[in-house]
Amino acid sequence: MKSEKLFQYFLKSGGILILMMAIGIVATLVMGSIPTFKEFGFKFIFSSDWNPTEGRESYGALPFIIGTIATSVLALIMTFPFAFSIALFLGEYFKEGRMASILKSMIDLLAGIPSVVYGLWGFYTIKPWIVELGLNAQGFGIFTSSLVLAIMIIPYASSLSAEVINMVPANLKEAAYSLGATRFEVVKNVIIPNAGSGIFAGYILAFGRAIGETMAVTMLIGNSNRIPSNLFDLGNTMASLIANQFGEAEGLKYTSLVAMGLLLFIITGILNLAGKMIMKKFTA
């Protein structure tokens, strides 16, 4: 009895510790952001200025918000056909067998590769390819980073989608087959309608993961502190800006980077919460 209570206290303390850590992170970001919002107000979010020159300091998050959304949305668009195909393959067509086992192992392997390795691969493979095609003279930019980012989130999106497809009740599929439906018709009329919300939730979670990606994007986006004019232009993301400039920042620049971190935290938090709520509704 005593050991059971001790175990319960241990579990509770773990939960309290996680809660305190989350509160501590939010409090640190909010407190650190106050000087920036006092100086610029909500203009900080909508301004495209980023001028660290002493005496003329002005900071705005808009170019980095646009860069973050552009890279993540483009990566998600590129990811969808491949991730959905893999998910159908694993969740419906080949649930078991040697081929499914090999593919699952490869997905796990790709998911475990550090982002800096993806960045190096993109630098030595994708960047020269972009230059050769004449899409960008330097090879860096929104498109280059989005392409590598898409490859990075394919394992995550496909795994979530495959799990959701597996949750579709077998009796619905069997009923469709008994009525003479083909495999394609079952996928089209049974699996997709029933798993659609769950798959959508999975892509929201993948989108949240893409938004927070730092290292690979930093190596390939070009790190230009302005609003990109097209998908092949240089740009920057919130995470990349923080990674590049936080080490040498001080004063108002430091608090502006903390404010950027707060915005990134809020955006990813909302996306993850929305995705998990939809997923919970689907599995209920």
Secondary structure, 3 states (H helix, E strand, C coil): CHHHHHHHHHHHHHHHHHHHHHHHHHHHHHHHHHHHHHHHCCHHHHCCCEECCCCCCEECCHHHHHHHHHHHHHHHHHHHHHHHHHHHHHHHHCCCCHHHHHHHHHHHHHHHCCHHHHHHHHHHHHHHHHHHCCCCCCCCCHHHHHHHHHHHHHHHHHHHHHHHHHCCCHHHHHHHHHCCCCHHHHHHHHHHHHHHHHHHHHHHHHHHHHHHCCHHHHHHCECCCCCCCCCCCCECCHHHHHHHHHHHCCHHHHHHHHHHHHHHHHHHHHHHHHHHHHHHHHHC
